[in-house]
């Protein structure tokens, strides 16, 4: 039993949202780039020149980190999109397998009341027995603990 449930449509929506947020953040950073990396000294003295250079260096470091963040978010977007495709493919393969088993098992189920291939269902009532496995391949279901009454 799988404990992970994924809706490929929701993953695609999340990937689109990530791309939109990333684009907005990077657009704002690009817009602020000139004003944060090329500061002019407030006055003609050495202190003002050094402070402007210090803040310009911080702005350049921010732009470098922002470029790394852009690369990370682009990779994250691609990974989310690829995972949505993978989940959709896995679901399609699972559906095909179930449909194929249904076709294979239909005649024996109709004639004998039992499948050819597949595991039996587990018992759900106390003391109940598990369902029969397939005639050719499959295990019987687990019985439930306890006795009725």
Secondary structure, DSSP 4 states (H G I P E B T S, - for coil): -------HHHHHHHHHHHHHHHHHHHHHHHHHHHHHHSPPPSSSSHHHHHHHHHHHHHHHHHHHHHHHHHHHHHHHHHHHHHHHHHHHHHHHHHHHHHHHHHHHHHHHHHHHSS-SBSPPPPP-STTPPPPP--SSB-PPPPPPSS---
